[in-house]
Amino acid sequence: MKMNRTTIILTTLLILAGCATTAQRRQNYVNDHPDLSPAIAEAVIEGKIMEGMTTEDVRAAWGEPERETLAVTDGGDQETWSYSTPVGRFNDGTVILIFTNQKLVKLIN
């Protein structure tokens, strides 16, 4: 099948727009949350996560998880999120994130 020049240009622009959207979403989140620590703001912009981030911080950095579960315990609400990789610094497998009271407390790969 022969593609014309316009189709190729439009496809390229859509791909580039998708990349810009992720970077812009991260930057907008940081701009909208001036109370973030410098370390967390930098991690979000770079698409990285770290313990102590909120669920919102992680969503800004990595996007929506593929799966979420919630358990209510005596110690507070515990959420478990999973992402298939590659995401962040991980190259293969599934990454499990555990949050207690909406703070990231553990990362399992």
N, CA, C and O of each residue as an XYZ file, in Angstrom:
436
protein
N       0.850     -1.180      0.000
C       0.000      0.000      0.000
C       0.893      1.240      0.000
O       1.842      1.335      0.779
N       0.587      2.160     -0.857
C       1.381      3.371     -1.013
C       0.809      4.478     -0.124
O      -0.384      4.778     -0.180
N       1.680      5.084      0.702
C       1.243      6.187      1.558
C       1.623      7.500      0.890
O       2.721      7.647      0.351
N       0.716      8.430      0.933
C       1.069      9.713      0.359
C       1.778     10.566      1.398
O       1.788     10.251      2.588
N       2.349     11.615      0.937
C       3.161     12.498      1.787
C       2.352     13.073      2.949
O       2.864     13.158      4.065
N       1.127     13.461      2.715
C       0.275     14.030      3.763
C       0.029     13.026      4.878
O       0.074     13.393      6.052
N      -0.227     11.778      4.543
C      -0.452     10.733      5.543
C       0.782     10.538      6.404
O       0.674     10.402      7.623
N       1.940     10.522      5.791
C       3.192     10.355      6.541
C       3.412     11.529      7.481
O       3.791     11.331      8.635
N       3.185     12.732      7.011
C       3.374     13.927      7.850
C       2.395     13.920      9.017
O       2.791     14.195     10.150
N       1.123     13.611      8.762
C       0.128     13.575      9.841
C       0.451     12.506     10.873
O       0.307     12.741     12.072
N       0.881     11.344     10.427
C       1.258     10.265     11.352
C       2.427     10.695     12.228
O       2.411     10.467     13.437
N       3.424     11.305     11.638
C       4.594     11.782     12.392
C       4.186     12.823     13.426
O       4.651     12.780     14.565
N       3.328     13.752     13.042
C       2.876     14.781     13.980
C       2.096     14.186     15.151
O       2.256     14.631     16.287
N       1.267     13.197     14.891
C       0.517     12.543     15.968
C       1.452     11.844     16.945
O       1.248     11.908     18.157
N       2.466     11.184     16.428
C       3.441     10.516     17.300
C       4.171     11.536     18.156
O       4.321     11.344     19.363
N       4.622     12.614     17.541
C       5.327     13.650     18.298
C       4.420     14.331     19.307
O       4.875     14.688     20.394
N       3.170     14.518     18.982
C       2.229     15.140     19.915
C       2.021     14.268     21.139
O       1.887     14.791     22.246
N       1.990     12.956     20.972
C       1.852     12.044     22.102
C       3.009     12.157     23.056
O       2.807     12.148     24.270
N       4.230     12.264     22.537
C       5.415     12.423     23.377
C       5.370     13.749     24.123
O       5.672     13.808     25.315
N       4.996     14.798     23.428
C       4.930     16.115     24.053
C       3.853     16.150     25.123
O       4.006     16.844     26.129
N       2.770     15.416     24.926
C       1.684     15.411     25.878
C       2.130     14.869     27.237
O       1.774     15.433     28.271
N       2.901     13.788     27.246
C       3.380     13.221     28.507
C       4.295     14.205     29.220
O       4.135     14.446     30.417
N       5.240     14.768     28.507
C       6.164     15.733     29.114
C       5.410     16.964     29.604
O       5.696     17.479     30.685
N       4.459     17.430     28.824
C       3.694     18.609     29.216
C       2.810     18.316     30.421
O       2.665     19.161     31.304
N       2.214     17.111     30.464
C       1.385     16.728     31.615
C       2.209     16.746     32.893
O       1.764     17.250     33.924
N       3.408     16.194     32.816
C       4.291     16.177     33.991
C       4.663     17.592     34.419
O       4.610     17.920     35.604
N       5.040     18.429     33.455
C       5.422     19.806     33.770
C       4.243     20.575     34.344
O       4.405     21.335     35.300
N       3.062     20.387     33.774
C       1.869     21.065     34.291
C       1.590     20.659     35.734
O       1.229     21.496     36.562
N       1.756     19.378     36.030
C       1.526     18.902     37.398
C       2.472     19.613     38.369
O       2.045     20.090     39.420
N       3.740     19.681     38.019
C       4.724     20.344     38.881
C       4.375     21.828     39.024
O       4.441     22.379     40.123
N       4.008     22.465     37.926
C       3.638     23.884     37.986
C       2.418     24.117     38.868
O       2.330     25.129     39.563
N       1.472     23.170     38.838
C       0.239     23.296     39.623
C       0.417     22.909     41.090
O      -0.490     23.120     41.895
N       1.570     22.348     41.449
C       1.843     21.915     42.824
C       3.166     22.512     43.312
O       4.153     21.792     43.461
N       3.190     23.822     43.559
C       4.439     24.477     43.966
C       4.963     24.015     45.327
O       6.104     24.312     45.681
N       4.141     23.291     46.093
C       4.556     22.805     47.402
C       5.357     21.503     47.326
O       5.816     21.009     48.356
N       5.536     20.936     46.120
C       6.324     19.705     45.997
C       7.767     19.969     46.406
O       8.307     21.050     46.172
N       8.379     18.967     47.019
C       9.810     19.103     47.321
C      10.564     19.130     45.995
O      10.072     18.600     44.999
N      11.751     19.738     45.966
C      12.534     19.753     44.727
C      12.829     18.351     44.200
O      12.839     18.141     42.987
N      13.069     17.392     45.090
C      13.385     16.022     44.661
C      12.180     15.369     43.981
O      12.329     14.713     42.950
N      10.995     15.547     44.553
C       9.801     14.950     43.961
C       9.440     15.656     42.662
O       9.056     15.000     41.695
N       9.555     16.973     42.620
C       9.271     17.710     41.378
C      10.185     17.235     40.253
O       9.727     17.015     39.131
N      11.459     17.077     40.544
C      12.411     16.609     39.534
C      12.072     15.189     39.087
O      12.123     14.883     37.895
N      11.727     14.324     40.039
C      11.372     12.944     39.698
C      10.152     12.905     38.790
O      10.142     12.163     37.808
N       9.137     13.680     39.094
C       7.928     13.702     38.261
C       8.280     14.139     36.846
O       7.868     13.494     35.882
N       9.025     15.211     36.708
C       9.392     15.713     35.379
C      10.172     14.669     34.588
O      10.005     14.553     33.374
N      11.029     13.907     35.279
C      11.846     12.895     34.615
C      11.127     11.556     34.444
O      11.688     10.626     33.865
N       9.884     11.448     34.944
C       9.134     10.203     34.816
C       9.635      9.119     35.746
O       9.565      7.933     35.424
N      10.140      9.524     36.900
C      10.648      8.579     37.896
C       9.750      8.632     39.122
O       8.987      9.580     39.310
N       9.851      7.599     39.953
C       9.099      7.601     41.204
C      10.043      7.335     42.361
O      11.154      6.837     42.175
N       9.585      7.676     43.564
C      10.380      7.453     44.771
C       9.450      7.319     45.962
O       8.337      7.845     45.961
N       9.918      6.607     46.978
C       9.116      6.473     48.192
C       8.808      7.850     48.749
O       9.630      8.764     48.686
N       7.615      7.979     49.291
C       7.169      9.250     49.846
C       6.276     10.031     48.898
O       5.597     10.970     49.313
N       6.272      9.645     47.620
C       5.380     10.310     46.664
C       3.934      9.955     46.994
O       3.649      8.889     47.540
N       3.037     10.859     46.656
C       1.612     10.575     46.802
C       1.127      9.817     45.569
O       1.835      9.704     44.569
N      -0.096      9.302     45.666
C      -0.678      8.632     44.507
C      -0.784      9.604     43.328
O      -0.595      9.208     42.178
N      -1.086     10.869     43.612
C      -1.165     11.873     42.550
C       0.191     12.088     41.892
O       0.278     12.208     40.670
N       1.257     12.139     42.704
C       2.612     12.320     42.165
C       2.968     11.182     41.212
O       3.513     11.409     40.132
N       2.652      9.958     41.625
C       2.980      8.792     40.806
C       2.163      8.802     39.513
O       2.688      8.498     38.441
N       0.899      9.148     39.614
C       0.079      9.233     38.386
C       0.660     10.264     37.425
O       0.678     10.044     36.214
N       1.133     11.380     37.958
C       1.723     12.411     37.101
C       2.990     11.896     36.431
O       3.233     12.184     35.259
N       3.797     11.136     37.166
C       5.066     10.640     36.627
C       4.887      9.472     35.673
O       5.527      9.429     34.623
N       4.023      8.521     36.023
C       3.914      7.271     35.264
C       2.581      7.083     34.548
O       2.464      6.193     33.705
N       1.588      7.884     34.856
C       0.277      7.678     34.251
C      -0.560      6.718     35.079
O      -0.198      6.359     36.199
N      -1.667      6.315     34.517
C      -2.602      5.441     35.225
C      -2.037      4.022     35.352
O      -1.467      3.494     34.398
N      -2.194      3.411     36.521
C      -1.755      2.021     36.669
C      -2.667      1.085     35.884
O      -3.815      1.416     35.586
N      -2.140     -0.073     35.562
C      -2.953     -1.066     34.862
C      -3.953     -1.721     35.805
O      -5.027     -2.158     35.393
N      -3.579     -1.779     37.075
C      -4.453     -2.422     38.057
C      -4.295     -1.722     39.400
O      -3.189     -1.345     39.788
N      -5.411     -1.550     40.109
C      -5.415     -0.957     41.448
C      -6.267     -1.820     42.360
O      -7.348     -2.269     41.979
N      -5.765     -2.051     43.581
C      -6.584     -2.701     44.598
C      -6.488     -1.878     45.875
O      -5.474     -1.227     46.129
N      -7.535     -1.910     46.668
C      -7.588     -1.150     47.912
C      -7.957     -2.080     49.049
O      -8.896     -2.868     48.936
N      -7.214     -1.989     50.152
C      -7.526     -2.741     51.370
C      -7.560     -1.753     52.528
O      -6.683     -0.899     52.655
N      -8.567     -1.876     53.361
C      -8.676     -1.030     54.549
C      -8.168     -1.841     55.735
O      -8.700     -2.909     56.039
N      -7.127     -1.326     56.408
C      -6.527     -2.025     57.545
C      -6.534     -1.121     58.760
O      -6.898      0.052     58.673
N      -6.128     -1.677     59.902
C      -6.028     -0.865     61.113
C      -5.000      0.249     60.957
O      -5.115      1.300     61.588
N      -3.980      0.015     60.104
C      -2.932      1.012     59.876
C      -3.299      2.061     58.846
O      -2.520      2.976     58.581
N      -4.469      1.935     58.271
C      -4.910      2.894     57.258
C      -5.212      2.190     55.954
O      -5.140      0.965     55.855
N      -5.550      2.984     54.957
C      -5.850      2.435     53.641
C      -4.559      2.005     52.958
O      -3.567      2.734     52.970
N      -4.579      0.818     52.363
C      -3.420      0.338     51.616
C      -3.843      0.073     50.180
O      -4.746     -0.722     49.920
N      -3.178      0.749     49.255
C      -3.440      0.555     47.836
C      -2.263     -0.164     47.211
O      -1.110      0.080     47.565
N      -2.562     -1.048     46.284
C      -1.530     -1.734     45.513
C      -1.799     -1.450     44.045
O      -2.893     -1.701     43.539
N      -0.791     -0.927     43.373
C      -0.890     -0.620     41.953
C       0.098     -1.488     41.205
O       1.140     -1.859     41.747
N      -0.223     -1.814     39.960
C       0.742     -2.536     39.130
C       0.853     -1.878     37.761
O      -0.120     -1.387     37.189
N       2.083     -1.894     37.267
C       2.413     -1.392     35.934
C       3.238     -2.469     35.246
O       4.119     -3.071     35.859
N       2.953     -2.708     33.982
C       3.842     -3.540     33.181
C       4.940     -2.628     32.668
O       4.698     -1.454     32.387
N       6.124     -3.154     32.548
C       7.235     -2.326     32.105
C       7.407     -2.453     30.606
O       6.833     -3.388     30.048
N       8.129     -1.619     29.907
C       9.055     -0.651     30.484
C       8.359      0.620     30.968
O       7.557      1.217     30.250
N       8.672      1.006     32.157
C       8.215      2.257     32.745
C       9.290      2.694     33.724
O       9.896      1.861     34.398
N       9.525      3.974     33.802
C      10.560      4.467     34.700
C      11.900      3.825     34.412
O      12.321      3.765     33.256
N      12.571      3.351     35.430
C      13.905      2.769     35.267
C      13.877      1.256     35.070
O      14.932      0.623     35.014
N      12.692      0.672     34.966
C      12.551     -0.769     34.865
C      12.403     -1.181     33.406
O      11.764     -0.483     32.618
N      12.990     -2.306     33.054
C      12.986     -2.732     31.663
C      12.100     -3.928     31.374
O      11.685     -4.112     30.230
N      11.793     -4.749     32.372
C      10.969     -5.915     32.098
C      10.193     -6.325     33.334
O      10.539     -5.953     34.455
N       9.139     -7.094     33.115
C       8.351     -7.577     34.234
C       7.271     -6.611     34.649
O       6.922     -5.686     33.914
N       6.751     -6.835     35.826
C       5.700     -5.999     36.384
C       6.245     -5.277     37.604
O       6.973     -5.862     38.406
N       5.896     -4.025     37.742
C       6.283     -3.229     38.904
C       5.058     -3.087     39.789
O       3.995     -2.672     39.326
N       5.205     -3.433     41.063
C       4.133     -3.319     42.043
C       4.473     -2.160     42.977
O       5.582     -2.082     43.506
N       3.524     -1.275     43.171
C       3.696     -0.139     44.080
C       2.704     -0.291     45.224
O       1.529     -0.585     45.006
N       3.185     -0.089     46.436
C       2.315     -0.192     47.606
C       2.265      1.170     48.292
O       3.292      1.758     48.631
N       1.044      1.648     48.482
C       0.803      2.934     49.126
C       0.082      2.691     50.448
O      -0.807      1.843     50.529
N       0.461      3.430     51.471
C      -0.290      3.456     52.725
C      -0.727      4.891     52.939
O       0.092      5.810     52.945
N      -2.030      5.074     53.116
C      -2.616      6.400     53.273
C      -2.158      7.348     52.165
O      -1.811      8.503     52.413
N      -2.167      6.831     50.947
C      -1.867      7.561     49.705
C      -0.402      8.016     49.575
O      -0.103      8.923     48.798
N       0.498      7.394     50.325
C       1.939      7.659     50.187
C       2.631      6.380     49.747
O       2.345      5.308     50.279
N       3.539      6.479     48.779
C       4.274      5.331     48.301
C       5.251      4.870     49.382
O       6.131      5.621     49.804
N       5.080      3.610     49.825
C       5.932      3.073     50.890
C       6.812      1.922     50.422
O       7.802      1.595     51.075
N       6.456      1.299     49.284
C       7.236      0.158     48.833
C       7.079     -0.041     47.336
O       5.998      0.148     46.778
N       8.179     -0.428     46.694
C       8.200     -0.716     45.277
C       8.781     -2.091     45.083
O       9.856     -2.382     45.608
N       8.100     -2.953     44.340
C       8.550     -4.313     44.123
C       8.682     -4.561     42.616
O       7.766     -4.274     41.845
N       9.840     -5.099     42.213
C      10.039     -5.448     40.795
C      10.527     -6.859     40.720
O      10.764     -7.373     39.627
